[in-house]
């Protein structure tokens, strides 16, 4: 709220007090005149006091308003001076801006010519770059092919040398194996010397006087020609080794074998147990 508003508020307050006094006076006419006079005197004193305060306040506000207006006028004068200075600066800056625009326009024209020349050079560089990339790609392809072929040649040379070494070793091993087989009068058939299945069990079903026996297990149990089995007999809860036999003929559920003479430790009988003992030294004891 400015100073003028404050003055109006004070004046309105004073007039409100005056009208209230008139209303009190009118109301007092209907009551006791002495009490009315006393009340009016007190109210008049109050009104006079309020009027005096309001007058003093108004005067003070008028003084403050004058001082404020003087300060405002001084500020306005200063602002006008600053505005004048700013206008001068704006005019000078506008002149400098116009000169800069002319200079920039000239520079832009020169730059446009340089850009046109640069476009020509760029096209030439792009053409050279494409040719260079093409040449590099072709060279890289040829180099990769050369390296791959070289690696393949080295790898094949190494494999060939390895194959030759392995072949020579295999030939030597083969010759040694054939020599060993001939020395021991053996046949080159691994199936003839493979052991029978572990845990095989059967019985003697027939004994012939010429050293042949028949057993109750055959091809269905994994028995093959050339397998060697052992004959064992249970006597008094103890196992007694009898002999070792060699299978000569097989059928699905039986086989015919011949006794190996040097392993015989007794006479074979029907119902003797047929099995395979891995450790021959045990069976020979």
URQUI-V222179 format. One line per field, one symbol per residue. ss: DSSP state (H for helix, E for strand, - for the rest). phi: phi as a letter, one per 30 degrees, with the letter a starting at -180 (. if undefined). Layout:
# URQUI-V222179
ss->???
phi->???
This chain:
# URQUI-V222179
ss->--HHHHHHHHHHHHHHHHHHHHHHHHHH----HHHHHHHHHHHHHHHHHHHHHHHHHHHHHHHHHHHHHHHHHHHHHHHHHHHHHHHHHHHHHHHHHHHHHHHHHHHHHHHHHHHHHHHHHHHHHHHHHHHHHHHHHHHHHHHHHHHHHHHHHHHHHHHHHHHHHHHHHHHHHHHHHHHHHHH------HHH--------EEEEEEE----EEEE---HHH------EEEEEEEE--EEEEEEEEEEEEE----EEEEE-HHH---------EEE----HHHHH-
phi->.ddddddddddddddddddddddddddddcbddddddddddddddddddddddddddddddddddddddddddddddddddddddddddddddddddddddddddddddddddddddddddddddddddddddddddddddddddddddddddddddddddddddddddddddddddddddddchccdbdddcdddedidbabdcabcddjcbcbdbbddcjdbdjdcbccbbdbiicccdcacbcdcbbbecaacbcddedcdblddbdiddcabcdcdddddd
